[in-house]
Amino acid sequence: MRVDVAPELFAWATARSRRDPEYFAGRFPKLATWERGDGQPTLKQLEDFARATYTPLGTFFLPAPPEESLPLPDFRTLGDAQLARPSPNLLDTIYLCEQRQEWYRSFANATGEPDLAFVGSLSTATQADEAADTMRPTLGFDLEARHEYSTWEAALRGLVDHAEGAGVLVMVSGVTASNTHRPLDPDEFRGFALVDTRAPLVFINGADTKAAQIFTLAHELVHIWLGESALSNPNLGGVAGNETERWCNEVAAELLVPLASIREKLRSEEELPDALARLARMYKVSTLVILRRIFDVGAMASNDYWSAFREELARVREASSRSAGGGDFYNTQPSRVSRRFARAVIADTLEGRTLHRDAFRLLGFKKGSTFEELGQRLGVT
């Protein structure tokens, strides 16, 4: 049986997928014929093509390609230009996070969890240092508390844990759902925030370097305190494209490294690499954050900063690529879906309120044995 598909849908789906055109030419030798309207695929061929392009099968029954829009405000920019249309990996990640947030909101309502007073408690009229001071106690990330962390990587994990303890669902993943064949692109986005008074959610692109992730996490948490959902591409080496993003960047930087503090810690005769290493250890943040704050206090000329930033970024990326690894599933999956969320889903399922099939879908696996093992690892069962 052949399926009648509007020819332009094939080219649209191919471009939307962002996969190499040669991949489709090899896997679907009749694709050019379908695109010209000189032939039609069988249902099986169309199902395979839909999977290959990450496109819902029903889309191919539309008369023309749909207009896809992001379901949250888009603050990403590349220079001064708005970024291109979203990839299916980004859209599917947002949709999945919205489903998880909806589930947790219902769970919070059913279990009587209170509204979180800090959500939407700040405005862009608040001074950056005052806003950061407001956030620190809730996040347990003042300078004194950071002494317990041995490295800034440990501090990043600690900040995630404190944010989750405060009620924010923090998901850090470098792939779409749990599909390692669909990596997320840090150049497309670094993170997003979905605001809700009982189920605020922050997603961090885990394919980005950990050096970038700590700033992205701080930035997205500022969006939660601001009470505005957003898709972001925060960049320590650039200038944000609008006032809200600039304010979120300022607060995030102040949260991590207060200007008044680093101004006192700088040593005038110290070489830059030594200063970056020493201050990164002191503040438990990445060297890129320290470099930006040295520039912010006026201790570096603009040209020197951009040159140093490019050099340090290259070094950090190289180090990150050498240390990249898959890791243990039971350690990585709770981070991908949020430990707070995973514990709630498993507990609710064991109590009979959530179906196992729904739990598996939300948590990103298909086996009952995985569910049981993850529950044990998280201390739920």
N, C-alpha and C positions, 0 to 999 in steps of 0.2 A: 504494500500500500504506500503510495506517494503522498506527501503532505504539501499542500499549497502554501508556500511562504513568500511574502513580499521580498523581492530580490535585494532591496537595499538593507534589509535586516541582517544579511550575512556580513556585509562589509562593516556595518555598524558594530556588530558583536565582535568581529575580529579586531577592530581598532580599539574597542572598549576594553578588551581583555589585556592589552598591552603585551601580548606574547609575540614572539618573532613570527613574521608572516611565513617564513620557510617551514616553520613547524606545521602550520595549517596546510600548506601546499603538499607536504609529505604525508600527512595523516588523512587529509580529505582531498584526494586527487580530482574530484568532480566539483570542488568548491567554485572554481572560475565559471563553470557552467551554471551553477545555482545563482551566482551573483549576476550573470547576464540574463537570467530568467529563461534559459534554454532547457532547463531541467529542474527537477525537484528531488529532494532527499526522501528516503524511506523514513518511517517513524524512528527506527533504530538508529539510522544515520543522524537524524536530527537530535535525538537524545544524546548521542555521543558528542555532537558538535556543541550542544548546550553545555555539557559538562566541561568540554575543553575551553570554552569561552567564559565559564563561570556565569552563565546567563540562565535565569529561570526559564524552563521549557515553555511556559505559557506566553512569554514575550514574543515568541515566533509566530503566534497566532494573531498578533496585532497587525493592523494595516500599514503601519509605519513605525520607525524607531521611536521609542518614548523619550520624553525629556526627563532626564534624571537630575534631581536636585538633592543637595545635602539636607538632612533633617535637623541640622543645627547651624548656628551662625558660623560662617567661615572667615577666620581672621588670618589665614595663611597668605603670605605674599612671597614673591621672589623678586627682590629689588622693590620696585613700586608697582609690580604687576600682579594681578590676581592669578592664582595657579589654575591650570587646565582642569577639565572635567574630572571628577573623582574616578578612581579605578574601582573595579568590582571588589578588590581586596579591601579597600578602605570602606566602601559602602557596606559590605557584608560584616565587617568588624563593628561598625556603628550599629547596624541593625541587631546584631547578636547582643551587644552591650545594652541596647535598649530593652531587649527581651529579658535579659538578666536583671536589669534595674526594675522593670515592671514586676517580675516575680518577687524580688526582695521587698519592693514597696508593699505588695500584698501581704507578704510574710510579716513585715514590720507592723502593719496595721492589725493583723490577726493576733500577734503576740504582744501588742500594746506598747511597742517601742515609741518613745516620745519624739516629737519634732526636734531637730538639731538647731539650737539657737544660733550657731555661728553661720549657718547657710544664709547668705544674703545680708550679713551684718555689717559689711563694709561698702563704701562707695568710692568712686574715683576722686571724689573731693577730699578724701582722707590723705594726709601726707604719708609717703611711702614708709618712713621710719615708724610712724604711729601705727600704720596697718600691720607692719611686721611684728611690732611689739604685741599687738593684739592677738596675732596668730600663734606666736611661739609657745605660750603656756599650754594651749590645747594640743599642739603637736609635740610637746616635750622636746623641742629642738633649740633650747637656748644654749649659749656657749658653754655653760657649766655642765649641762647634761651630756654634751658631746665627748667629754673626757672618757666616758665609759667605752667608747668605740676605738678600736685599734687602728682602723683605716677609714678613709672616706667611703669605700665600698660598703663597709659595715655600717657606717652612718646612713648611707642610702637605704639599706635594708631596715635600719632602725626607724627612719623617717616613714617608710611605708607602714611598718608595724604600728607606729604611734597614730598615723592618719587613720588606719583601720580601727584601732582601738577607740578613736574619737567618733567613729561611725561612717567613715568614707570607705567605699568599696574601691580598692586600688588594684587594677589589673595591668600586668606588665607582660607583654607578649610580642614576639617578633614574627609571628605567623598568623594567618587568618584562621579563626577557630582553633583547631588543633592540627591543621593540615600543614605539615612541614614543607610541602611542595608549593605552598602559596605564601612566600615570605612578604612581609610588609616593607615598604620602601621609606626610609627615613627622610629622603628628599621630598617625598610627597606630604608627609605629616610626621610630627614628633609626638603628638598627644592630643587628647580632647577631654573635655569635662562635660558631664551631664548632670545638671543641677536638679536636686529634689530635696525636700526638707527631711525626708526619712531615709532616702536611699541615694545620697549623692555619690556619683561614680567618676573616677578618674582612670583614663586609659593611657598608658605610656608605651610608645613603640619600642619594644625590646630589641629590635634590630639595630637601633641606634647605639652608639657607644655609651657605656655606663657613665662616662664623664659628662655626656649631654643629658642623660636620663635624670640626674639629680636636679639639674636646673629646670628641666621640663616638668618634673613632679612638683617642684615648688611653684612653678608658673601656673599649672593647672589647679593646684590647691587654692591659689589666689582667686581663680575664677569661681571656685566653690564659695569662698568667703564673699565674693562680689555678688554671687547669686545669678550668674549669667553663664549658660551653657556656651561652649565654644570649641571649634576645631582650630588647633594652633600649630605653628611651626616656630616656636621660640628659638632664637639664635643669638648666642652671646656675642657673635662677631658682626652682627648687623643692627640695623635700626628698624624697629617695629613699624608696620604700615599704618597703624591708626592709634588714636589716643588711648583707647582701652588697653591695647596690647602693650603700649609703652609703659603704662601705669603698672600692669601686671608684671612686666619685666623688672621694673624698678623695685616693686615690693618683693618679688622673688629673690632678687639679688640682695636686698637688705635683710631678708629673712635668713639667708645663708651666710652672708658676710656683712655685718653692719659697717657702714662707712666710718663712723666715729671710732670703731674699734681698730679697723685695719690701718687707719691713719696713724694710730699710736704704735702699731707693730712694725711699720716699715723701717728699714735701716738704709740710710742714704748711700752708704758705700757698698752695699751688698749686690753681687751679681744677680741678674734676673733669674737664671735657672735655680740658683740657690734660694732666692726669695720665694719662688713658686713652690719649690719642694717643701721648704720650712713652713710656709703659711698654709699650704694644703694639708699638712699634717696637723697644724694647730687648729684650723677651722673644720677639719674633716669634710672638705669639699674637693672637687677636682681642681687641677691646676688651671683649667680654662676659666673657671669662676673666679679664681684668685687674680688671674691676669686681667680680667675685665674690671675687677674692683680696683686694681692698681691704676688702671686707666681712669676709672670714674673719680678717683680722688685727685686727679690731676698730676700724678707722678710720672706719666708718660705722654710724649707727644703723639698726635694722631697717627702719623706715618709710622712711627716706631711700633705703636700698638698693632696696627693692621699687619705689619710684617711679622711681628712676634706671634700674633694670633694664628696666622697661617702656618707658621713653623710648628707651633705647639699642637695645633689641631692635627697636622700630619703625623706628628710623633704619637699622639694619643690614638689615632686611628690605626697606626701600625701596631702599637702595643695591643690594641683591642683585637685586631685580626689574629695575632699570634695566640691570644688566650681564649679565643672563641671555642666553644664546645657544646655538645648536646646536653649533657647533664642527665641526672636521674629523673625519670618521669614523675615520680611521686614528690620530688622536690620542686620541679619546674611547673607542673600543672596547677598546684595551689596558687602560685604567683600569677600564672596566666589568667586565672578566673577569680582571684581574690580569695585569700584564706577565710576571711569573714563570710563571704558568699558561699564558699564550698562547705564550710561547717554548717551553715544554716540550711542549705539544700539537703545535705546528708541527714541531718537531724530531723528535718521535716518529713523526709521520705521514710525514715525508720518509724516515725510516729503515724504514718499512714495518710498524711494529708497531701503529699506530692507523689505522683506515680513514678515508678522506677524509670520508665521510658522517658519521661519529661526530665527527670534528674540527669539521666545519661546525656541527653541532648544539651542541657544547660551546662554540664560540667565537661563535655567534650570527649566522651568515650562511649563504648558500646557494651562492655562486659560487666557482668555482676561481680566477678572476682576483683576487677579494678575498683569498683565502688566500695567493696568491703575493705580492701587493702588501704585505699585512700582514707576511709573513715577511721581506720586504726591509726594511720600515720598522723592524722589531725586530732586524735584523741576524742573522737565522737563516738566510736563503737568500742 
